[in-house]
Amino acid sequence: MTEEKTFSLDYVQELRQENASWRTKFRDSEASKSELESKLSKNTVQSQVANEFVKRGIKADPSWLKVPEGSDVAVAVDGFVAEYPQFADTGKTSTGTKEITNPTKPTIPATNKQSQKTNNTGSLDRSIIEQRDDPKARSEIRDHYRSLLSGDKR
């Protein structure tokens, strides 16, 4: 007659508890995996919306647009622009004029230091004290200052 092997009750219960703990950990990891996949999908869609907003010049928060699952982001953005046209880029600044795309930097012509020296003994070459005491010199300086402020060339 063959002898059957049997395990002790304590050993069998220990194995069942270990197996139950592994099943619980697996279920928890599956739940967290699906939660992370959902968050990733949501963030991916939101970043696609943000990219589409930037590409079209729309000044809006991407979280305002809820894209249904399986829908095209471009179609959802089109619907958003149709519903809220105030966020669409009109190509104008807040003053209503078109933005300058390539402003040119003003150039200052090179000058020779020696050519700046003159033999003019006018009021502008005198000391500050002499000009302060001379009413004609003060008047000339005041007129010159005003012409500089107004942009007149002298």
Buried (B, 14 or more C-beta within 10 A) or exposed (E): EEEEEEEEEEEEEEEEEEEEEEEEEEEEEEEEEEEEEEEEEEEEBBEBBBEBBEEBEBEBEBEEBEBEEEEEBEEBBEEBBEEEEEBBEEEEEEEEEEEEEEEEEEEEEEEEEEEEEEEEEEBEEBEEEEBEEBEEBEEBBEEBEEEEEEEEEE
